[in-house]
């Protein structure tokens, strides 16, 4: 009963809504079917398929709310869940930030589902793992990786007539390759909505090359360097910055976009003019569900335009308080790029450092988005447009705010996923000057 059709979920929602006499009722039904295979030391360690379907029922009396979640869908179970939610609502304290359920809404569908991805079977997962395992055995390398494929649906409904239903698929693959002596390490991550756009051989070849090239790493003095960041490394830093676009956090002084006196930096130029960042649930590369977790419809929104802050994210409550319009929270983050490959960015670099992965990143200061973290799994010194030799890893202290203000060149955007139906990124490689490496790390 994992992946339900729209007709099936509509009947369940109608049944729940008919059972309550509360002032309002909100229903959310979700189902996931997640397949996986994990391997380490050139052998499969686990594989499986997990199913889960659940319904969340939220009711309100005035501004007092109660919520229950169950995974049974027979009439008796649904009625018990409704009564439990009503009991909890009556006992709950009043919510001063309560917002009434949305009215009837027409959601524009996004192209999040691919049948071929939904059809992935154990044989496919095993073969994807085998490409890396067999290649590493032949070359005397050691592989470890994890592949997950996900098929899901989500249905939203409320007592005001709102209804939406959509299915989605995604695939994520991470792979680490090491030399047997542990001196070399390479890593690759691939994400796709459509399995036809995923090539496990290519991912293995990339990780193997990095592992073999990273042996005999030399120490380079810490300092500020021109850095070529691969997309995965870039995205790991940028994700920390995106929370700063929340309008309430900004107005209350908890964001890098805050100003004294409750003002914000909307319209200010904070980044290089090459920087354009937006969200679009219907983007063909990274489509996401057309509503957020509050059932607000998403829209295409330019967050940064030519380096200037162009928009903030308003929740229903904060939008009403500030006289703004609330729209759905971003489900994807897209940054404009060029057609330049990472190799072309390297070729245009006189002296610099290639960072293929960032790791163990922690926030130092939320208001400046100062971060600290480590490079890992292949860091290389670049000279006269070529990779000269591997270098030992660094600890860095840097802010994506400064990074986006120091851009020299931008490369081609690449899909960086997670749960792609709800959140994903399309982020380019980039070359950045004055990136701050503070100390060396002995980690490989």
C-alpha positions as a printed Julia matrix, in Angstrom:
444×3 Matrix{Float64}:
   0.0    0.0     0.0
   2.99   2.32   -0.38
   2.43   4.21   -3.64
  -1.23   5.21   -3.79
  -3.03   6.77   -6.72
  -4.77  10.13   -6.65
  -8.19   8.46   -6.62
  -7.2    6.32   -3.63
  -5.85   9.2    -1.58
  -8.79  11.44   -2.5
 -11.18   8.88   -1.01
  -9.12   8.66    2.17
  -8.96  12.45    2.51
 -12.7   12.8     1.92
 -13.35  10.15    4.57
 -11.18  11.93    7.15
 -12.71  15.34    6.42
 -16.2   13.91    6.81
 -15.39  12.52   10.28
 -14.53  15.76   12.07
 -16.64  18.61   13.37
 -13.64  20.79   14.22
 -13.41  24.3    12.8
 -10.89  23.11   10.24
  -8.99  19.98    9.25
  -5.76  19.48    7.3
  -4.74  16.08    5.87
  -1.36  15.0     4.57
  -0.68  11.52    3.17
   2.84  10.4     2.23
   4.26   7.17    0.92
   7.84   6.11    0.17
   9.37   3.07   -1.42
  13.16   3.22   -0.97
  15.55   0.69   -2.43
  19.22   0.59   -1.51
  22.49  -1.24   -1.78
  25.58  -0.59    0.34
  29.06  -1.94   -0.26
  32.44  -1.66    1.48
  35.89  -3.22    1.04
  34.85  -4.35   -2.44
  31.88  -6.42   -1.25
  28.17  -5.78   -0.82
  27.28  -5.49    2.85
  23.54  -4.71    2.84
  20.69  -4.35    0.39
  17.0   -3.84    0.87
  13.67  -2.26    0.07
  11.71  -0.25    2.63
   8.04   0.73    2.35
   6.27   3.33    4.44
   2.88   5.04    4.16
   1.43   7.4     6.74
  -1.29   9.97    7.2
  -1.13  13.1     9.32
  -4.36  14.68   10.51
  -4.42  18.17   12.02
  -7.56  19.82   13.37
  -8.2   23.19   14.98
 -10.76  24.71   17.3
 -10.18  28.42   17.01
  -6.42  28.82   17.32
  -5.92  25.59   19.28
  -4.49  22.72   17.25
  -4.05  18.97   17.6
  -2.2   16.55   15.33
  -2.01  12.77   14.99
  -0.04  10.54   12.63
  -0.84   6.89   11.87
  -0.02   4.29    9.22
  -3.37   2.46    9.18
  -6.09   3.42    6.72
  -9.18   1.4     7.64
 -12.26   3.37    8.73
 -11.93   2.56   12.43
  -8.28   3.63   12.56
  -9.01   6.86   10.7
 -11.86   7.7    13.06
  -9.7    7.02   16.13
  -7.01   9.28   14.71
  -9.5   12.1    14.08
 -10.92  11.84   17.61
  -7.39  11.82   19.05
  -6.5   14.97   17.11
  -9.7   16.65   18.34
  -8.94  15.71   21.96
  -5.43  17.1    21.66
  -6.71  20.33   20.11
  -9.15  20.91   22.97
  -6.32  20.42   25.49
  -3.73  22.48   23.6
  -2.82  26.05   24.59
  -3.83  28.81   22.22
  -1.33  29.46   19.45
  -0.7   33.22   19.1
   0.79  32.64   15.64
  -2.02  30.42   14.39
  -2.84  30.81   10.7
  -6.06  29.43    9.21
  -5.96  26.7     6.59
  -5.47  27.84    3.02
  -8.41  28.16    0.69
  -8.99  26.04   -2.39
  -5.8   26.09   -4.46
  -4.92  24.92   -7.96
  -1.4   23.47   -7.96
   0.46  23.49  -11.28
   2.05  19.99  -11.58
   5.81  19.64  -11.91
   7.58  16.86  -13.79
   8.96  14.93  -10.8
   8.13  11.33  -11.78
   9.98   9.0   -14.17
   8.68   5.46  -14.56
  12.09   4.0   -15.38
  13.42   5.18  -12.02
  10.4    3.73  -10.24
  11.14   0.41  -11.98
  14.68   0.05  -10.58
  15.08  -3.48   -9.21
  17.69  -5.38   -7.12
  19.53  -6.5   -10.24
  20.06  -2.9   -11.35
  21.37  -1.88   -7.9
  23.72  -4.86   -7.8
  25.1   -4.08  -11.25
  25.69  -0.41  -10.31
  27.71  -1.55   -7.31
  29.54  -4.18   -9.37
  31.01  -1.61  -11.75
  32.93   0.03   -8.9
  33.77  -3.2    -7.08
  35.14  -5.03  -10.13
  37.12  -2.02  -11.37
  38.71  -1.58   -7.95
  39.62  -5.25   -7.63
  41.43  -5.09  -10.96
  43.39  -1.98   -9.96
  44.16  -2.98   -6.36
  41.87  -0.31   -4.93
  39.19  -0.45   -2.23
  35.63   0.76   -2.83
  32.77   1.77   -0.56
  29.46   3.22   -1.7
  25.76   3.61   -1.18
  23.0    3.78   -3.8
  19.41   4.68   -2.95
  16.45   4.99   -5.29
  13.21   6.5    -4.09
   9.63   6.5    -5.37
   7.17   8.57   -3.39
   3.85  10.3    -3.44
   2.37  13.12   -1.4
  -1.25  14.19   -1.04
  -2.45  17.37    0.67
  -6.04  18.33    1.44
  -8.05  20.48    3.82
 -11.6   21.31    4.8
 -11.58  24.45    2.64
 -11.43  22.39   -0.56
  -7.66  22.4    -1.14
  -6.35  19.19   -2.75
  -3.1   18.19   -4.4
  -1.48  14.88   -5.31
   1.84  14.13   -6.98
   4.35  11.29   -7.35
   8.12  11.62   -7.67
  11.28   9.6    -8.18
  14.96  10.15   -7.39
  18.29   8.37   -7.25
  21.4    9.18   -5.21
  24.8    7.52   -5.34
  27.93   8.23   -3.3
  31.22   6.43   -3.83
  34.58   6.52   -2.06
  37.64   4.81   -3.55
  40.88   4.38   -1.6
  44.26   2.89   -2.32
  45.02  -0.23   -0.3
  47.65   1.6     1.76
  45.15   4.36    2.56
  47.31   7.15    1.13
  45.01   8.02   -1.76
  41.27   8.72   -1.73
  38.71   9.78   -4.31
  34.99  10.51   -4.03
  32.04  11.03   -6.32
  28.37  11.85   -5.82
  25.66  11.61   -8.45
  21.96  12.5    -8.22
  19.21  12.06  -10.79
  15.45  12.05  -11.12
  15.7   10.01  -14.32
  17.81   6.84  -14.05
  18.69   7.23  -17.73
  20.84  10.22  -16.74
  22.87   8.23  -14.21
  26.01   6.36  -15.27
  27.58   4.29  -12.47
  30.62   3.55  -14.66
  31.34   7.28  -15.04
  31.03   7.86  -11.29
  33.42   4.99  -10.57
  35.96   6.21  -13.13
  35.97   9.7   -11.6
  36.46   8.43   -8.04
  39.16   5.95   -9.15
  41.11   8.64  -10.99
  41.02  10.95   -7.95
  42.14   8.15   -5.64
  45.1    7.21   -7.81
  46.13  10.83   -8.4
  45.94  11.77   -4.71
  48.76   9.45   -3.55
  52.01  11.07   -2.34
  50.3   14.31   -1.33
  52.65  17.18   -0.52
  52.17  19.77    2.18
  51.3   23.29    1.03
  51.53  26.21    3.42
  48.13  27.38    4.72
  47.01  30.77    3.46
  44.7   32.41    0.97
  44.58  30.75   -2.43
  42.67  30.88   -5.68
  40.44  27.8    -5.43
  38.54  25.8    -8.05
  35.54  24.3    -6.27
  33.75  21.33   -7.81
  29.92  21.6    -7.6
  29.55  19.19   -4.66
  32.09  21.19   -2.67
  30.39  24.48   -3.55
  26.91  23.26   -2.63
  28.01  22.1     0.82
  28.91  25.7     1.68
  26.05  27.49   -0.08
  23.36  25.47    1.71
  24.35  27.16    4.98
  23.69  30.56    3.42
  20.19  29.86    2.14
  18.58  29.84    5.61
  19.51  33.52    5.82
  16.81  34.4     3.28
  14.06  33.76    5.84
  12.36  37.15    6.32
  11.6   36.64   10.01
  15.18  35.65   10.82
  16.32  38.7     8.88
  13.93  41.17   10.53
  14.74  39.83   13.98
  18.5   40.2    13.47
  19.47  36.55   13.05
  20.61  36.59    9.42
  23.47  37.86    7.29
  20.77  39.94    5.58
  19.87  41.77    8.82
  20.53  45.46    9.43
  20.33  47.46   12.62
  16.9   48.73   13.55
  15.03  45.74   12.13
  15.91  46.58    8.53
  17.23  44.21    5.89
  19.57  44.13    2.92
  16.91  43.64    0.26
  18.22  45.37   -2.86
  21.81  45.54   -1.63
  24.62  44.23   -3.83
  26.44  41.63   -1.71
  27.89  39.36   -4.38
  29.76  39.45   -7.67
  27.56  40.5   -10.6
  27.88  36.98  -12.06
  25.83  35.57   -9.17
  22.21  34.78   -9.98
  20.29  32.41   -7.72
  16.64  31.44   -7.98
  14.12  28.77   -7.14
  11.72  27.2    -9.63
   9.6   24.1    -8.88
   9.11  23.48  -12.61
  12.78  23.59  -13.62
  13.41  20.71  -16.03
  16.66  19.68  -14.3
  15.55  19.81  -10.65
  11.73  19.84  -10.49
  10.16  19.58   -7.03
   6.66  19.34   -5.6
   4.62  22.51   -6.34
   3.77  23.07   -2.64
   5.84  23.32    0.53
   5.36  21.65    3.92
   2.69  24.23    4.82
   0.82  23.5     1.56
   1.66  26.96    0.2
   2.02  26.98   -3.6
   5.59  27.46   -4.75
   6.58  29.95   -7.43
   9.64  30.83   -9.47
  11.48  33.44   -7.4
  14.75  35.25   -8.14
  16.55  35.36   -4.8
  19.75  36.99   -6.06
  19.83  38.97   -9.28
  23.15  40.19  -10.69
  24.65  40.0    -7.22
  21.81  41.9    -5.5
  19.45  40.46   -2.91
  16.13  40.35   -4.73
  13.66  38.51   -2.47
  13.09  37.11    1.02
  11.06  34.11    2.13
   7.91  35.05    4.1
   5.92  32.52    6.11
   2.15  33.04    6.34
   2.37  34.52    9.82
   5.27  36.85    9.09
   3.81  37.93    5.74
   0.58  38.96    7.46
   2.5   40.81   10.18
   4.64  42.68    7.64
   2.02  43.24    4.95
   3.74  40.96    2.45
   2.59  38.04    0.29
   3.45  34.53    1.43
   4.51  31.89   -1.11
   5.85  28.39   -0.71
   9.32  27.93    0.73
  11.96  27.08   -1.88
  12.19  23.4    -2.77
  15.22  23.8    -5.01
  18.11  26.21   -5.32
  19.44  26.99   -8.79
  22.55  29.04   -9.51
  23.33  30.31  -12.98
  26.48  29.09  -14.63
  28.21  28.75  -17.99
  29.14  25.87  -20.27
  32.69  25.75  -18.9
  33.82  22.42  -17.48
  35.87  22.12  -14.32
  38.81  21.2   -16.58
  38.43  24.54  -18.39
  38.44  26.42  -15.07
  41.65  24.59  -14.18
  43.17  25.42  -17.59
  42.56  29.13  -16.95
  44.32  29.08  -13.56
  47.95  30.15  -13.17
  48.25  29.0    -9.54
  45.55  27.56   -7.33
  44.02  24.64   -5.46
  41.4   22.2    -6.78
  38.92  21.2    -4.04
  36.81  18.19   -4.97
  35.0   17.77   -1.66
  34.35  19.69    1.56
  33.51  17.85    4.76
  32.64  18.21    8.45
  31.44  21.79    7.98
  30.27  23.7    11.05
  28.8   27.17   11.52
  31.05  29.63   13.38
  28.94  32.8    13.12
  25.37  32.75   11.71
  25.26  36.49   11.01
  28.28  36.39    8.7
  27.81  32.71    7.75
  31.41  32.08    8.78
  32.06  28.35    8.37
  34.86  25.99    9.26
  35.47  22.63    7.63
  37.94  20.36    5.88
  38.85  19.39    2.36
  38.86  15.66    1.66
  39.16  12.84   -0.9
  41.39  14.53   -3.41
  42.86  18.05   -3.13
  45.33  19.15   -5.81
  47.76  21.95   -6.57
  47.22  23.65   -9.93
  49.97  25.49  -11.8
  49.94  26.95  -15.31
  46.58  25.41  -16.12
  47.4   21.86  -15.08
  47.11  19.7   -11.98
  50.73  19.52  -10.82
  50.46  17.22   -7.79
  48.17  16.19   -4.9
  48.4   18.18   -1.68
  47.53  17.43    1.92
  44.1   18.45    3.05
  43.33  21.77    4.71
  41.06  23.13    7.38
  39.34  26.26    6.08
  37.58  29.21    7.69
  35.46  30.88    5.07
  32.03  32.36    4.4
  29.99  31.67    1.27
  29.16  35.39    1.35
  32.82  36.26    0.79
  33.22  33.36   -1.61
  30.42  34.61   -3.88
  31.95  38.09   -3.81
  35.35  36.75   -4.94
  34.28  34.77   -8.01
  36.61  34.83  -10.99
  34.9   32.23  -13.19
  31.78  30.07  -13.03
  31.41  26.62  -14.57
  28.57  24.37  -15.64
  25.8   23.67  -13.09
  25.37  20.08  -11.86
  22.44  18.44  -10.03
  23.19  17.94   -6.34
  20.29  16.04   -4.78
  18.94  14.69   -1.57
  15.24  13.97   -1.51
  14.89  15.45   -4.98
  11.11  15.72   -4.88
  11.3   18.11   -1.94
  14.77  19.65   -2.08
  17.62  19.65   -4.57
  20.25  22.0    -5.98
  21.63  22.86   -9.4
  25.03  24.35   -8.61
  28.06  25.16  -10.8
  31.74  24.68  -10.25
  33.47  27.98   -9.61
  36.86  29.59   -9.33
  37.23  31.84   -6.29
  40.13  34.02   -5.18
  41.43  34.47   -1.62
  39.87  31.31   -0.15
  41.13  31.02    3.43
  42.96  27.81    4.38
  43.95  28.07    8.04
  45.83  24.84    8.79
  46.82  21.44    7.44
  44.94  18.18    8.07
  46.44  14.7     8.11
  43.15  13.16    6.99
  43.19  11.62    3.51
